[in-house]
């Protein structure tokens, strides 16, 4: 329940100063009978006042163990959602990870690669659990039954989406692999990954790797060194081919490249772009260059080589310099200034690409950065100014500029952050000391209701003082505000969802009351062979499933608890998150 107190800010502080300060620690929720509870009942087994959820609620639990029974990697283990209807304890049975070994081979020999296993969470809105492991290109270790292994990992049971990305010298020779992997129901897993051979005839062969060779050249036909060439999926931007840096082969033309990719993409040329980007050493040697893509229909062939035209960036380079200050005109040191354009165009070749650059301000708030643009084809830049963390009172600034020539003396004034605060107290008016107050950014402009800078809002946190007061400085944005009472007080979190901060005049005189919890209890156990053992000192997290204005579901963290020596836990869930 949120009650607005119609007092001016100065009056609030004056009133608070007259209240008795908390000197004996924060208030706590303890009871031995119902008479001690306000609008609640006393759970004598727990020794606290408890209540029921005020609306239908679905929760999902996640356990983060301290250790794993077999000594393997520790991963957060999620469980399917359930309805919070007071239907008894939630017993959680954890399955240990499955040991998986294997190797990656190309041409019959081991190659070095990075393997990423991603398992979808049963909790709507939660990110997949991801494990990344390195496969060595060295001589593999020989296992039982004559098997060989170059990587070893431990995966949660179930289906995983697997991405194999060659590393080192193998990036230029093999494309990424995308596979699905299901852990075995019993025992350990063995996963050999073999690249198919090169196609003898890509027009007829299947399950093989196609290749094509080409050159990146300027308008005069001169090869360009230090350019990264790769095929990417048109829709997702996912890499489809090997990665080649021009001039890697000193006996070839400086612009030469050779790409290797699955043969199905050789036939489906409408499904990919050729992406061309500068290698870091090219940027250092010749200056900024854009990233651009070319569809198959824009590529030409000469003497059996694909020709990729490179833009003339020499005529596009410009310098942009300026100063960043706060709302009071003071220079901001260490502010990040990021420039992003998606329409950098070379008018001589008509090639359009993207360019991103960032710089930090010096002690005087000044900066200077090299960008790309042309007087005949100006580029539109999205400019984001982010003050350093030490500048807690200044917010994020987002502006747009059209640049076609050098510019100096540009001034950027970071807006003041909003003051968002209030008082945290119990239902009986006791002020809560040392409650942690966190504003978690949603990264949303609330369907256009807020300034576009809301997408860049930063989270922030503070604690309440002896009078239960808190004061947060926030960027313009949309937030979930979570008030977490100190451990041991037996009060649940207070959560304000989708709080919109639109200006420096955000509310400061609200009272946030801590209600009684809805307890969720249970025991977390490992299932090891035919026995079980408790999950000791593990963290159990509760997520409430809430529906957004667009109908999408998200998981909101509403409580957490630690398991004891028996694996038992008690979550104090707020009655209406």
PLY file of the C-alpha trace (Angstrom):
ply
format ascii 1.0
element vertex 577
property float x
property float y
property float z
element edge 576
property int vertex1
property int vertex2
end_header
0.00 0.00 0.00
1.40 3.39 -0.99
0.14 6.55 0.75
1.08 9.98 -0.49
1.75 12.53 2.26
0.91 15.98 0.95
3.73 17.84 2.60
6.42 19.91 0.91
9.89 18.41 0.88
11.18 20.75 3.57
8.20 19.93 5.75
8.87 16.21 5.41
12.40 16.59 6.69
11.24 18.82 9.51
8.60 16.29 10.53
11.07 13.43 10.29
13.60 15.26 12.38
11.01 15.48 15.15
10.39 11.73 15.18
12.21 9.50 17.57
15.23 7.97 15.81
15.75 4.24 15.81
18.67 3.49 18.07
18.06 -0.13 18.99
18.12 -1.54 15.49
15.35 -1.95 12.94
11.86 -3.12 13.94
11.11 -6.82 13.47
8.12 -9.04 12.76
7.80 -11.49 15.66
4.77 -12.83 17.47
3.45 -15.54 19.78
-0.30 -14.90 19.24
-2.69 -13.32 16.73
-3.21 -10.37 19.09
0.23 -9.10 18.17
-0.50 -9.00 14.42
-2.19 -6.19 12.47
-4.52 -7.47 9.73
-2.69 -10.79 9.82
-2.36 -13.98 11.83
0.50 -15.34 13.88
2.26 -18.40 12.52
3.53 -19.79 15.81
5.79 -22.33 14.08
7.63 -19.51 12.29
7.15 -17.01 15.11
6.00 -14.21 12.81
2.87 -12.49 11.53
1.88 -13.81 8.10
-0.84 -13.14 5.56
-2.28 -14.48 2.29
-1.60 -13.26 -1.25
-4.13 -10.63 -2.27
-4.39 -11.76 -5.86
-3.66 -14.96 -7.82
0.07 -15.35 -8.09
2.43 -17.70 -9.90
5.92 -18.22 -8.54
8.98 -19.95 -9.92
11.92 -21.00 -7.75
15.61 -21.20 -8.56
18.29 -22.81 -6.39
21.89 -21.60 -6.42
23.92 -24.24 -4.55
27.23 -23.54 -2.85
28.70 -26.89 -3.92
27.88 -29.77 -6.26
27.74 -33.41 -5.07
30.37 -34.62 -7.52
32.61 -31.58 -7.13
31.73 -30.19 -10.55
30.77 -26.68 -11.63
27.96 -25.03 -9.67
25.02 -23.78 -11.71
21.71 -22.15 -10.82
18.94 -24.76 -11.16
15.48 -23.41 -12.09
12.12 -25.08 -11.48
8.80 -24.81 -13.30
6.29 -22.20 -12.03
3.50 -23.07 -9.61
0.41 -21.33 -8.27
0.84 -19.76 -4.84
-2.36 -20.99 -3.23
-1.12 -22.14 0.16
-0.86 -25.73 -1.01
1.86 -26.94 1.31
5.68 -26.96 1.18
7.61 -26.75 -2.08
10.00 -29.69 -2.06
12.87 -29.13 -4.47
14.84 -32.06 -5.87
18.03 -31.07 -7.68
19.70 -33.20 -10.30
23.51 -32.95 -10.48
25.06 -31.93 -13.75
25.94 -34.48 -16.42
29.63 -34.90 -17.27
30.17 -34.39 -21.01
33.45 -34.96 -22.82
34.34 -34.73 -26.48
36.49 -33.10 -29.13
36.20 -31.00 -32.28
37.87 -32.28 -35.44
38.37 -30.84 -38.88
39.99 -32.87 -41.64
40.43 -35.68 -39.12
42.62 -33.61 -36.77
41.63 -31.82 -33.54
41.03 -28.07 -33.80
40.71 -25.41 -31.11
37.21 -24.06 -30.58
34.91 -22.41 -28.07
31.76 -24.39 -27.29
28.72 -22.62 -25.86
25.89 -24.76 -24.42
22.62 -22.89 -23.83
19.66 -24.47 -21.97
16.28 -22.76 -22.01
14.93 -21.89 -18.56
11.50 -23.23 -17.52
10.91 -19.81 -15.93
9.27 -17.43 -18.45
11.33 -14.30 -19.02
14.52 -15.72 -17.54
17.65 -15.92 -19.67
18.88 -19.37 -20.71
21.60 -20.95 -18.58
24.85 -20.90 -20.54
28.11 -22.80 -20.16
31.19 -22.03 -22.27
34.14 -24.41 -22.56
37.35 -24.41 -24.60
38.28 -27.37 -26.79
42.02 -27.73 -27.29
43.61 -28.16 -30.69
46.43 -30.17 -29.14
46.67 -33.96 -29.01
43.52 -35.10 -27.18
43.45 -37.15 -23.99
42.64 -40.84 -24.56
39.64 -42.12 -22.60
38.21 -45.55 -21.99
37.10 -47.64 -24.97
39.60 -45.86 -27.20
37.76 -42.52 -27.16
39.59 -39.20 -27.20
38.59 -35.93 -25.55
39.74 -32.34 -25.91
37.11 -30.72 -23.68
35.21 -31.60 -20.51
32.27 -29.83 -18.96
29.25 -30.42 -16.75
25.77 -29.62 -18.05
22.35 -29.45 -16.46
20.21 -32.37 -17.66
18.11 -31.70 -20.75
18.31 -30.18 -24.21
20.98 -27.62 -25.06
21.55 -25.42 -28.09
25.24 -25.73 -28.96
27.42 -23.23 -30.84
30.93 -24.30 -31.86
33.18 -21.35 -32.75
36.69 -22.18 -34.01
39.45 -20.09 -32.40
42.99 -19.06 -33.29
44.24 -20.09 -36.72
41.20 -22.33 -37.21
38.83 -19.32 -37.47
40.01 -18.80 -41.05
39.56 -22.48 -41.96
36.23 -23.57 -40.46
32.80 -21.97 -39.96
30.77 -22.05 -36.74
28.64 -25.13 -36.10
25.12 -24.94 -34.67
23.75 -28.12 -33.13
21.24 -29.38 -30.56
22.52 -31.65 -27.80
20.50 -33.75 -25.34
22.28 -35.05 -22.24
22.01 -38.82 -21.72
19.44 -40.12 -19.26
22.12 -42.18 -17.48
25.88 -42.05 -17.27
28.23 -39.54 -18.84
27.99 -37.93 -22.25
30.46 -38.21 -25.13
30.22 -35.60 -27.87
32.50 -35.90 -30.91
32.06 -33.01 -33.34
33.45 -33.52 -36.84
33.44 -30.96 -39.61
32.35 -32.35 -42.98
34.88 -32.39 -45.84
35.19 -29.76 -48.57
32.76 -30.16 -51.44
34.07 -31.62 -54.69
31.04 -30.17 -56.49
28.92 -27.76 -54.38
26.18 -27.84 -57.00
25.61 -31.56 -56.38
27.27 -32.56 -53.09
25.56 -32.47 -49.69
26.86 -32.44 -46.12
30.08 -30.69 -47.12
31.78 -27.31 -46.86
31.71 -24.93 -49.81
34.31 -22.23 -50.43
34.75 -19.11 -52.45
37.69 -16.79 -52.93
37.67 -13.08 -53.45
39.35 -9.72 -53.11
38.50 -6.52 -51.28
39.60 -3.66 -53.56
39.23 0.09 -53.91
37.86 1.76 -57.05
41.27 1.53 -58.69
41.38 -2.23 -58.09
44.04 -2.06 -55.36
43.72 -4.78 -52.71
42.90 -3.62 -49.18
44.74 -5.24 -46.25
43.49 -5.59 -42.69
39.84 -6.16 -43.64
37.73 -8.85 -41.90
35.38 -10.72 -44.24
32.60 -13.10 -43.19
29.14 -14.33 -44.22
26.32 -13.48 -41.81
22.66 -14.46 -41.72
20.45 -11.68 -43.15
17.84 -11.95 -40.40
19.85 -12.69 -37.26
23.37 -11.47 -38.07
24.67 -14.87 -36.92
28.03 -15.82 -38.51
27.70 -18.51 -41.18
31.27 -18.79 -42.50
34.89 -18.83 -41.47
36.48 -15.48 -40.66
39.27 -14.21 -42.89
41.51 -11.17 -42.45
42.90 -9.90 -45.75
46.71 -10.03 -46.14
46.87 -13.09 -43.86
48.59 -14.89 -46.78
51.64 -12.77 -47.69
52.00 -14.52 -51.04
48.56 -13.34 -52.14
47.16 -9.97 -53.13
46.68 -7.77 -49.99
42.91 -7.89 -50.46
42.63 -11.67 -50.91
40.20 -13.71 -48.79
38.83 -17.27 -48.74
35.63 -18.22 -46.96
34.43 -21.68 -45.91
30.76 -22.33 -45.11
28.11 -25.10 -45.16
27.08 -25.95 -48.70
23.40 -25.12 -48.09
24.38 -21.43 -47.94
26.19 -21.74 -51.27
22.82 -22.45 -52.87
20.70 -20.04 -50.76
22.47 -16.77 -51.55
19.38 -14.75 -50.61
19.85 -15.78 -46.97
23.12 -14.02 -46.23
25.18 -10.85 -46.49
28.92 -10.53 -46.85
30.01 -8.45 -43.87
33.19 -6.37 -44.21
34.77 -4.69 -41.19
38.18 -3.25 -40.28
40.58 -5.29 -38.16
41.91 -3.39 -35.11
45.35 -2.99 -36.67
43.83 -1.41 -39.79
42.09 1.21 -37.65
45.37 1.97 -35.89
47.27 2.25 -39.16
44.87 4.08 -41.49
42.17 5.48 -39.19
38.43 4.85 -38.82
36.58 2.66 -41.33
32.92 1.62 -41.46
31.39 -1.82 -41.17
29.28 -2.59 -44.22
27.48 -5.49 -45.83
27.10 -6.57 -49.44
24.36 -8.90 -50.68
25.24 -11.64 -53.12
23.62 -9.72 -55.98
26.01 -6.78 -55.42
29.11 -8.96 -55.80
30.92 -9.31 -59.11
33.35 -11.95 -60.33
36.61 -11.42 -62.21
38.95 -14.26 -63.20
37.17 -16.63 -60.81
37.49 -14.21 -57.87
34.64 -12.44 -56.09
35.26 -8.68 -56.12
34.20 -6.67 -53.06
34.38 -2.90 -53.47
35.74 -0.90 -50.53
34.52 2.65 -49.77
36.88 5.61 -50.05
37.16 6.58 -46.39
39.99 9.09 -46.92
37.44 11.66 -48.11
35.02 10.82 -45.25
37.16 11.37 -42.16
36.26 14.26 -39.87
37.13 15.48 -36.37
34.47 16.27 -33.81
35.47 18.05 -30.59
33.51 19.44 -27.69
32.98 19.77 -23.96
30.66 18.07 -21.47
29.37 19.93 -18.43
26.72 19.45 -15.77
23.53 21.49 -15.38
25.45 24.09 -13.30
28.12 24.58 -15.97
30.83 22.55 -14.25
33.01 20.36 -16.51
32.46 16.60 -16.22
35.66 14.59 -16.18
35.64 10.94 -17.27
32.26 11.13 -19.01
31.79 8.62 -21.82
30.72 10.07 -25.17
29.61 7.42 -27.67
28.82 8.07 -31.34
26.83 5.59 -33.47
25.74 5.99 -37.07
24.01 3.49 -39.34
24.08 5.63 -42.49
27.75 6.46 -43.08
27.83 6.73 -46.89
30.65 7.09 -49.41
29.11 9.11 -52.27
31.73 7.86 -54.78
30.84 4.17 -54.35
27.37 4.62 -52.79
28.33 2.11 -50.08
26.52 2.68 -46.78
27.74 1.22 -43.50
27.80 1.69 -39.75
30.39 3.32 -37.56
30.78 3.51 -33.77
33.36 5.40 -31.74
33.65 6.42 -28.11
35.84 8.75 -26.11
36.15 10.01 -22.52
36.38 13.59 -21.41
39.53 14.97 -19.77
39.81 17.00 -16.56
38.38 20.06 -18.32
35.43 18.08 -19.71
36.86 18.25 -23.25
37.00 15.50 -25.86
38.03 14.99 -29.48
37.14 12.02 -31.68
37.59 10.89 -35.28
34.34 10.13 -37.10
33.13 9.40 -40.64
30.90 11.62 -42.73
30.87 13.43 -46.08
29.63 16.85 -47.09
27.70 15.32 -50.00
26.28 12.52 -47.82
26.13 13.65 -44.16
25.85 10.90 -41.54
23.32 10.97 -38.71
24.91 10.15 -35.35
23.18 9.03 -32.18
25.30 10.58 -29.40
25.08 9.26 -25.84
26.81 11.11 -23.02
27.12 9.05 -19.82
28.68 10.75 -16.78
31.06 8.67 -14.68
29.72 6.85 -11.62
31.37 9.41 -9.36
29.10 12.08 -10.87
25.98 10.75 -9.18
23.91 13.88 -9.69
24.23 14.07 -13.50
22.07 11.99 -15.82
22.46 10.45 -19.25
22.11 12.70 -22.29
21.05 11.39 -25.69
21.05 13.65 -28.75
21.29 13.36 -32.53
23.62 15.26 -34.89
24.00 15.25 -38.68
27.70 15.46 -39.52
29.35 16.02 -42.86
32.44 17.99 -41.88
34.70 18.63 -38.90
33.23 20.51 -35.94
34.81 22.06 -32.84
33.50 23.68 -29.71
30.38 21.55 -29.35
28.78 21.80 -25.90
26.86 18.98 -24.19
25.03 19.65 -20.94
24.17 16.54 -18.93
20.76 16.88 -17.26
20.40 16.58 -13.48
19.26 13.19 -12.23
15.88 13.04 -10.51
15.69 12.84 -6.73
13.48 9.88 -5.88
12.86 9.09 -2.25
10.45 8.58 0.60
9.96 6.84 3.91
9.95 3.10 4.62
7.95 1.96 7.64
5.88 -0.91 9.03
2.08 -1.04 9.16
2.26 0.31 12.71
4.38 3.30 11.67
7.78 2.09 12.88
10.54 3.46 10.66
12.77 0.86 8.99
16.49 1.37 9.44
19.04 0.01 6.94
16.54 -1.19 4.35
18.23 -1.61 0.99
16.46 0.36 -1.74
17.33 -0.49 -5.33
15.89 1.01 -8.51
16.38 -1.59 -11.24
16.21 -0.09 -14.70
13.78 -1.66 -17.16
15.53 -0.23 -20.24
12.21 1.05 -21.61
10.66 4.38 -22.61
7.16 3.12 -21.69
5.94 2.97 -25.28
7.24 6.42 -26.10
5.93 8.15 -22.97
9.45 8.90 -21.74
12.45 10.53 -23.36
14.43 8.09 -25.60
17.30 8.40 -23.11
15.17 6.15 -20.86
16.56 3.14 -22.74
19.97 4.02 -21.29
18.91 4.61 -17.67
21.24 3.22 -15.03
20.21 1.27 -11.93
21.05 2.75 -8.54
20.73 1.81 -4.88
20.92 3.25 -1.39
19.82 2.46 2.19
17.33 4.04 4.57
18.59 6.11 7.49
17.55 5.91 11.14
14.27 7.67 10.29
13.45 5.30 7.44
14.24 7.92 4.81
15.99 7.24 1.50
17.12 9.48 -1.36
18.04 8.06 -4.78
19.39 9.90 -7.81
17.96 8.41 -11.00
18.16 8.97 -14.74
14.99 9.49 -16.76
13.67 5.96 -17.21
11.40 3.14 -16.13
12.31 1.19 -12.97
11.30 -1.58 -10.63
11.93 -0.20 -7.14
12.74 -2.96 -4.65
12.85 -2.23 -0.91
14.60 -5.03 0.96
14.38 -4.91 4.79
17.43 -6.10 6.76
17.83 -9.86 7.15
16.24 -11.24 10.31
13.46 -8.65 10.55
10.97 -11.11 8.98
9.42 -8.51 6.68
9.06 -9.24 2.96
10.37 -7.00 0.22
8.27 -4.08 -0.94
8.19 -3.81 -4.74
6.97 -0.92 -6.84
6.77 -2.03 -10.47
7.22 0.16 -13.53
7.99 3.41 -11.73
8.40 6.10 -14.38
10.98 8.80 -13.72
10.40 11.54 -16.27
12.09 14.62 -14.89
14.05 16.04 -11.96
10.76 16.54 -10.10
10.17 12.89 -9.21
8.15 12.11 -6.02
9.98 12.31 -2.72
7.18 12.37 -0.13
5.74 8.87 -0.47
5.47 6.37 2.37
6.22 2.73 1.58
4.71 0.32 4.10
6.19 -3.12 4.72
3.39 -5.66 4.89
3.39 -9.12 6.43
4.82 -11.95 4.30
3.29 -14.91 2.55
5.66 -17.69 3.67
6.80 -20.33 1.20
8.66 -23.20 2.85
10.25 -26.41 1.73
13.41 -28.48 1.59
15.98 -28.58 -1.23
17.74 -31.91 -1.76
20.20 -33.35 -4.23
19.21 -36.60 -5.89
22.42 -38.64 -5.96
22.10 -42.16 -7.40
19.37 -43.81 -5.31
19.70 -41.48 -2.31
19.20 -37.83 -1.48
21.28 -35.32 0.46
20.43 -31.79 1.62
21.46 -28.67 -0.25
23.35 -26.82 2.50
23.89 -23.05 2.45
22.32 -22.75 -0.98
20.35 -19.70 -2.04
16.71 -20.15 -3.07
15.29 -17.34 -5.19
11.58 -16.71 -5.83
10.39 -15.06 -9.04
6.85 -13.77 -9.46
5.54 -14.06 -13.01
4.02 -10.72 -13.99
2.41 -9.74 -17.26
3.45 -6.58 -19.05
1.21 -4.13 -20.89
2.04 -5.90 -24.16
0.98 -9.28 -22.81
4.53 -10.60 -22.45
5.53 -12.43 -19.27
8.54 -11.55 -17.16
10.04 -12.98 -14.01
10.42 -10.51 -11.14
12.73 -11.45 -8.26
10.65 -11.02 -5.08
12.41 -13.00 -2.33
15.46 -15.06 -1.49
16.46 -17.34 1.37
19.35 -19.57 2.45
18.98 -23.29 3.09
20.04 -24.67 6.48
21.84 -27.91 7.37
18.69 -29.91 6.50
18.21 -28.09 3.20
15.16 -26.30 4.63
14.29 -22.76 3.54
11.63 -20.14 4.21
10.87 -17.52 1.58
9.03 -14.38 2.67
7.03 -13.43 -0.40
5.24 -10.05 -0.55
1.43 -10.46 -0.75
1.15 -8.41 -3.97
4.41 -8.01 -5.92
0 1
1 2
2 3
3 4
4 5
5 6
6 7
7 8
8 9
9 10
10 11
11 12
12 13
13 14
14 15
15 16
16 17
17 18
18 19
19 20
20 21
21 22
22 23
23 24
24 25
25 26
26 27
27 28
28 29
29 30
30 31
31 32
32 33
33 34
34 35
35 36
36 37
37 38
38 39
39 40
40 41
41 42
42 43
43 44
44 45
45 46
46 47
47 48
48 49
49 50
50 51
51 52
52 53
53 54
54 55
55 56
56 57
57 58
58 59
59 60
60 61
61 62
62 63
63 64
64 65
65 66
66 67
67 68
68 69
69 70
70 71
71 72
72 73
73 74
74 75
75 76
76 77
77 78
78 79
79 80
80 81
81 82
82 83
83 84
84 85
85 86
86 87
87 88
88 89
89 90
90 91
91 92
92 93
93 94
94 95
95 96
96 97
97 98
98 99
99 100
100 101
101 102
102 103
103 104
104 105
105 106
106 107
107 108
108 109
109 110
110 111
111 112
112 113
113 114
114 115
115 116
116 117
117 118
118 119
119 120
120 121
121 122
122 123
123 124
124 125
125 126
126 127
127 128
128 129
129 130
130 131
131 132
132 133
133 134
134 135
135 136
136 137
137 138
138 139
139 140
140 141
141 142
142 143
143 144
144 145
145 146
146 147
147 148
148 149
149 150
150 151
151 152
152 153
153 154
154 155
155 156
156 157
157 158
158 159
159 160
160 161
161 162
162 163
163 164
164 165
165 166
166 167
167 168
168 169
169 170
170 171
171 172
172 173
173 174
174 175
175 176
176 177
177 178
178 179
179 180
180 181
181 182
182 183
183 184
184 185
185 186
186 187
187 188
188 189
189 190
190 191
191 192
192 193
193 194
194 195
195 196
196 197
197 198
198 199
199 200
200 201
201 202
202 203
203 204
204 205
205 206
206 207
207 208
208 209
209 210
210 211
211 212
212 213
213 214
214 215
215 216
216 217
217 218
218 219
219 220
220 221
221 222
222 223
223 224
224 225
225 226
226 227
227 228
228 229
229 230
230 231
231 232
232 233
233 234
234 235
235 236
236 237
237 238
238 239
239 240
240 241
241 242
242 243
243 244
244 245
245 246
246 247
247 248
248 249
249 250
250 251
251 252
252 253
253 254
254 255
255 256
256 257
257 258
258 259
259 260
260 261
261 262
262 263
263 264
264 265
265 266
266 267
267 268
268 269
269 270
270 271
271 272
272 273
273 274
274 275
275 276
276 277
277 278
278 279
279 280
280 281
281 282
282 283
283 284
284 285
285 286
286 287
287 288
288 289
289 290
290 291
291 292
292 293
293 294
294 295
295 296
296 297
297 298
298 299
299 300
300 301
301 302
302 303
303 304
304 305
305 306
306 307
307 308
308 309
309 310
310 311
311 312
312 313
313 314
314 315
315 316
316 317
317 318
318 319
319 320
320 321
321 322
322 323
323 324
324 325
325 326
326 327
327 328
328 329
329 330
330 331
331 332
332 333
333 334
334 335
335 336
336 337
337 338
338 339
339 340
340 341
341 342
342 343
343 344
344 345
345 346
346 347
347 348
348 349
349 350
350 351
351 352
352 353
353 354
354 355
355 356
356 357
357 358
358 359
359 360
360 361
361 362
362 363
363 364
364 365
365 366
366 367
367 368
368 369
369 370
370 371
371 372
372 373
373 374
374 375
375 376
376 377
377 378
378 379
379 380
380 381
381 382
382 383
383 384
384 385
385 386
386 387
387 388
388 389
389 390
390 391
391 392
392 393
393 394
394 395
395 396
396 397
397 398
398 399
399 400
400 401
401 402
402 403
403 404
404 405
405 406
406 407
407 408
408 409
409 410
410 411
411 412
412 413
413 414
414 415
415 416
416 417
417 418
418 419
419 420
420 421
421 422
422 423
423 424
424 425
425 426
426 427
427 428
428 429
429 430
430 431
431 432
432 433
433 434
434 435
435 436
436 437
437 438
438 439
439 440
440 441
441 442
442 443
443 444
444 445
445 446
446 447
447 448
448 449
449 450
450 451
451 452
452 453
453 454
454 455
455 456
456 457
457 458
458 459
459 460
460 461
461 462
462 463
463 464
464 465
465 466
466 467
467 468
468 469
469 470
470 471
471 472
472 473
473 474
474 475
475 476
476 477
477 478
478 479
479 480
480 481
481 482
482 483
483 484
484 485
485 486
486 487
487 488
488 489
489 490
490 491
491 492
492 493
493 494
494 495
495 496
496 497
497 498
498 499
499 500
500 501
501 502
502 503
503 504
504 505
505 506
506 507
507 508
508 509
509 510
510 511
511 512
512 513
513 514
514 515
515 516
516 517
517 518
518 519
519 520
520 521
521 522
522 523
523 524
524 525
525 526
526 527
527 528
528 529
529 530
530 531
531 532
532 533
533 534
534 535
535 536
536 537
537 538
538 539
539 540
540 541
541 542
542 543
543 544
544 545
545 546
546 547
547 548
548 549
549 550
550 551
551 552
552 553
553 554
554 555
555 556
556 557
557 558
558 559
559 560
560 561
561 562
562 563
563 564
564 565
565 566
566 567
567 568
568 569
569 570
570 571
571 572
572 573
573 574
574 575
575 576
